[in-house]
Amino acid sequence: MLFLSYTDFCGKESAARRTVSSMGYFGSHISSAKGYLAMGRQAQKLGANTFAFFTRNPRGGAVKPLDEADAAALRALAKENAFGPLVAHAPYTMNAAAKDPALREFARSAMREDLARLEFLPGNYYNFHPGSHVGQGEEAGMRLIARQLADVLDGAVHTTVLLETMAGKGSEVGGRFEQLAEIMRLSGREEQLGVCLDTCHVWDAGYDIVRDLDGVLAEFDRTVGLAKLRALHLNDSQNPLGAHKDRHARLGEGHIGLAAFWNIVNHPLLKNLPMVLETPNDDAGWAREIALLRELEGGPRP
């Protein structure tokens, strides 16, 4: 068991921004089709106090014009209702490690534009899948991802960018903590970067968060540093440990199980982080799962 306080692991900036909450920050992905304020109101309907949203079409690249007044309305609602940090999500089509230079340029320009728009939602996060090296090799993939981050993260960007932990399927980069640490180091922008830990992904990558959550966190601390862990995606997995397949399941309906999620939501090093569901669900299902997380939080272990 790790007997260490959250602040012991976190830098001054992180500790200052993350006030201790008596209630965890739980939410789900919410459609941005009706705008920013509509997302905040939908989150409230689901019982959420954080949420994730795609910055643009997740399977393409199209983006709606920015409505600054709408963004301001969401900021006000989030502040009034003590929301935790929101987690904006880059499109799945963005591959910073692509072999095709045109695809890499799309990834670079999309990230740059997304981060410029997020200046109107300060204090939140931008999460992206690091990318796939598509046969170029792991080292080449990490260098390309780091190069994009070095190019995009400048003095005009105030949003912390999160690299998501991946399942390690195919040529994905980010299935090992060491890869995330190396991308950060190569980028030279470590102070602007963090990690979003996806429970299905790390389980499928071979990290046993069911029987050894403390050991996984200790390994993360040794390689990346727990100060870099800023958000979680809560998903059960359809696959056994180390399957490298990335198939999400509803909480308690997969190989991870509810007891592991009880450990996560009550863990002193994790419980004040925003936790976002990406389970295969509709709004009613996410509302039930958010309520379930509230029951797990501080309740008896299943």
Order of alpha helices (4+ residues) and beta strands (2+ residues): alpha-alpha-beta-alpha-beta-alpha-beta-alpha-beta-beta-alpha-beta-beta-alpha-beta-alpha-alpha-beta-beta-beta-alpha-beta-alpha
